[in-house]
Amino acid sequence: MLTEIDIKRLPSYALGFEAGEAIGEAQGSAIQKQAIVRQLLRRFDAAQVAKVLQLSVDEVERIAGAADPETDPEAD
């Protein structure tokens, strides 16, 4: 009689876990990049930040203008 299923041993669990882990790492990296850009923009202009981080000025401005996911619950 089957009384308990160890879902961690199912192949679908492993696939879902790996996908979730990758998404979480990407989101964490984006949050970290956003924080770094915002901190640098307090002291330097967008062109200087872009040069240091090897990003375009447009990318720096986009990151700086994005909603902060830690303070904005509707930001994804």
Secondary structure, 3 states (H helix, E strand, C coil): CCCCCCHHHCHHHHHHHHHHHHHHHHHHHHHHHHHHHHHHHCCCCHHHHHHHHCCCHHHHHHHHHCCCCCCCCCCC
